[in-house]
Amino acid sequence: MREAFPCTACGACCRSLDGSPLLAALDRGDGVCRHLDEETNLCRIYDERPEICRVEDMHRHFADRFSWPEYVALNLRACAELHTRVY
């Protein structure tokens, strides 16, 4: 079994929804996910969160182009950019 995505639960991705039509339904209007608990940076619907919020599940859409390690590396780079932008 492959390693899980090493999420740090910083909340940067959940605070950066603005501008993405794929995430518009989750945006509470200010770029922050309506399911984010801002005190803990955790998702209030974690077990029922949409597929787009599940890095492991989303890989299946890109598996023909990226191996799991490559996909993780790309997502970690995006995480770092979002973290810099948000914090």
C-alpha beads as a LAMMPS data file, in Angstrom:
LAMMPS data file: protein, C-alpha beads

87 atoms
86 bonds

1 atom types
1 bond types

-500.0 500.0 xlo xhi
-500.0 500.0 ylo yhi
-500.0 500.0 zlo zhi

Masses

1 110.0

Atoms # bond

1 1 1 0.000 0.000 0.000
2 1 1 1.269 3.470 -0.818
3 1 1 2.030 6.108 1.765
4 1 1 -0.714 8.588 2.642
5 1 1 -0.406 12.193 1.551
6 1 1 1.559 14.037 4.273
7 1 1 -0.987 16.746 5.036
8 1 1 -0.011 19.052 7.899
9 1 1 -3.584 20.348 8.370
10 1 1 -2.409 23.948 8.073
11 1 1 -5.691 24.914 6.391
12 1 1 -4.067 26.908 3.576
13 1 1 -5.860 24.929 0.865
14 1 1 -9.195 25.448 2.631
15 1 1 -8.526 29.183 2.801
16 1 1 -7.710 29.504 -0.916
17 1 1 -10.871 28.561 -2.782
18 1 1 -11.380 31.912 -4.471
19 1 1 -11.044 31.887 -8.214
20 1 1 -11.596 28.159 -8.706
21 1 1 -14.845 27.191 -10.400
22 1 1 -14.273 23.618 -9.198
23 1 1 -14.422 24.800 -5.587
24 1 1 -17.099 27.493 -5.892
25 1 1 -19.761 25.400 -4.140
26 1 1 -17.530 25.121 -1.064
27 1 1 -16.564 28.822 -0.938
28 1 1 -18.469 30.712 1.726
29 1 1 -17.918 33.889 -0.297
30 1 1 -14.524 35.016 0.926
31 1 1 -12.337 32.238 -0.451
32 1 1 -12.607 30.135 2.708
33 1 1 -14.298 26.746 2.701
34 1 1 -17.630 26.763 4.472
35 1 1 -16.669 23.504 6.203
36 1 1 -13.381 24.741 7.692
37 1 1 -13.222 25.073 11.459
38 1 1 -11.035 28.163 11.614
39 1 1 -9.947 27.535 15.191
40 1 1 -8.521 24.079 14.506
41 1 1 -7.946 24.309 10.706
42 1 1 -9.758 20.980 10.446
43 1 1 -12.642 20.033 8.189
44 1 1 -15.999 19.741 9.928
45 1 1 -17.145 17.161 7.332
46 1 1 -13.824 15.343 6.938
47 1 1 -15.270 11.849 6.576
48 1 1 -17.824 13.096 4.025
49 1 1 -15.667 15.701 2.263
50 1 1 -15.928 15.887 -1.537
51 1 1 -13.562 13.930 -3.743
52 1 1 -11.738 17.100 -4.816
53 1 1 -10.630 17.496 -1.189
54 1 1 -9.176 13.969 -1.090
55 1 1 -5.662 13.941 -2.508
56 1 1 -5.473 10.156 -2.551
57 1 1 -8.800 9.768 -4.363
58 1 1 -8.064 12.533 -6.868
59 1 1 -4.872 10.764 -7.955
60 1 1 -6.940 8.265 -9.943
61 1 1 -7.826 11.080 -12.362
62 1 1 -4.128 11.729 -12.999
63 1 1 -2.592 8.278 -12.546
64 1 1 -2.040 7.936 -16.286
65 1 1 0.206 11.022 -16.200
66 1 1 1.807 10.985 -12.761
67 1 1 2.998 8.253 -10.450
68 1 1 1.901 8.574 -6.811
69 1 1 5.285 10.033 -5.737
70 1 1 5.174 12.561 -8.597
71 1 1 1.599 13.500 -7.740
72 1 1 2.500 13.941 -4.072
73 1 1 5.454 16.152 -5.025
74 1 1 3.232 18.355 -7.204
75 1 1 0.664 18.671 -4.434
76 1 1 3.320 19.469 -1.840
77 1 1 4.612 22.236 -4.098
78 1 1 1.075 23.611 -4.391
79 1 1 0.696 23.356 -0.604
80 1 1 3.862 25.384 -0.064
81 1 1 2.685 28.081 -2.487
82 1 1 -0.741 28.273 -0.842
83 1 1 0.834 28.398 2.623
84 1 1 3.038 31.322 1.544
85 1 1 0.038 33.105 0.045
86 1 1 -2.248 32.574 3.051
87 1 1 0.196 32.961 5.921

Bonds

1 1 1 2
2 1 2 3
3 1 3 4
4 1 4 5
5 1 5 6
6 1 6 7
7 1 7 8
8 1 8 9
9 1 9 10
10 1 10 11
11 1 11 12
12 1 12 13
13 1 13 14
14 1 14 15
15 1 15 16
16 1 16 17
17 1 17 18
18 1 18 19
19 1 19 20
20 1 20 21
21 1 21 22
22 1 22 23
23 1 23 24
24 1 24 25
25 1 25 26
26 1 26 27
27 1 27 28
28 1 28 29
29 1 29 30
30 1 30 31
31 1 31 32
32 1 32 33
33 1 33 34
34 1 34 35
35 1 35 36
36 1 36 37
37 1 37 38
38 1 38 39
39 1 39 40
40 1 40 41
41 1 41 42
42 1 42 43
43 1 43 44
44 1 44 45
45 1 45 46
46 1 46 47
47 1 47 48
48 1 48 49
49 1 49 50
50 1 50 51
51 1 51 52
52 1 52 53
53 1 53 54
54 1 54 55
55 1 55 56
56 1 56 57
57 1 57 58
58 1 58 59
59 1 59 60
60 1 60 61
61 1 61 62
62 1 62 63
63 1 63 64
64 1 64 65
65 1 65 66
66 1 66 67
67 1 67 68
68 1 68 69
69 1 69 70
70 1 70 71
71 1 71 72
72 1 72 73
73 1 73 74
74 1 74 75
75 1 75 76
76 1 76 77
77 1 77 78
78 1 78 79
79 1 79 80
80 1 80 81
81 1 81 82
82 1 82 83
83 1 83 84
84 1 84 85
85 1 85 86
86 1 86 87
